[in-house]
């Protein structure tokens, strides 16, 4: 079985777990990314924070109204609708989860944005359904970490973007394994394994910049914005403490992956960063 096929099955298992479905739906109302917090913001006001993070994306894309954009890992389409409604972009969202796509279409229809958002079942390792240079921009919101073959994904992004097209990625990097204490190393390994995030496991700080350069992108900026999302992570750690403890006692940690991730990521902040990468396709 090809590596990407096995990884797709792992990603499907992660997002199809009851914990994942209920958590993303009821805590984040279908959004699947962290929020952006300013000083004094309540950590518990998730929706305003996630919208602010999406506005950070729209500003960094910096595209004209009507520009065609690829949302790589669109989930239920919350980010796509923000890009369409607030930045007037024409967004094509792709995802490998059919139940996400069904809900994305339903929500876009309900919000009157079906004309500016469309959704297709597609793996970002293979974007052959899209012609060369079709998009003016592309983005990922905590989805590139799920890639089994990050070089192949970046090559596909490069192909479907026009010359000068913009790529913005909200993604994690990790501290090199040899610089971590055993507890932090074990925690990050567990988060990556159970959360089906092989790229996070291998992308040390600075590595994605090198991959982007090798894929013929010019990296404009890399911003460590970990501090902006930590209040939400702290809230998740508080929410997850009890279910994670119970799951460990029962030997069922795999049933509480998100609870485990919230607790362990908060506890071992030295092991990772949350970054915004902005790049353009070289002419």
Secondary structure, DSSP 4 states (H G I P E B T S, - for coil): --HHHHHHHHHHHHHHSHHHHHIIIIITTT--S-----TT--TT-HHHHHHHHHHHHHHHH-PPTT-EEEEET-TTSHHHHHHHHHH--EEEEEES-HHHHHHHHHHHHHTT-TTTEEEEE--TT--TTS-TT-EEEEEEES-GGG-S-HHHHHHHHHHHEEEEEEEEEEEEEE--GGGS-HHHHHHHHHHHHHTT-HHHHH-BTTHHHHHHHHTTEEEEEEEE-HHHHHHHHHHHHHHHHHHHHHHHHHT-GGGGHHHHHHHHHHHTGGGEEEEEEEEEE--
